[in-house]
Amino acid sequence: MSTSSDTVKKVQKKGKEESGGVGEFVRETRAEWDKTTFPSSDDVRNTTLIVIVSVIFFTIYLFLVDKVWVLALDALTGAVNWLAGV
């Protein structure tokens, strides 16, 4: 049964054996960069439009919800003041 310190030593040793320096890092980075894909301008435009429409929708929705709560609380306050005779 190996202890955690043995495992750490194995990982450190393996890391030293596999490290190829800066050149290998750059090659691996370029290889990963070649695997990436970027959205087309149409995708970016459509996504941006969706975000803008969503923000406008939720802004209007929250504004209306806030106004309804203000009206409800004003009515409740008025009713309580009327009952209390203030």
Helices and strands as residue ranges (DSSP letters): H 4-18, H 21-35, H 41-84
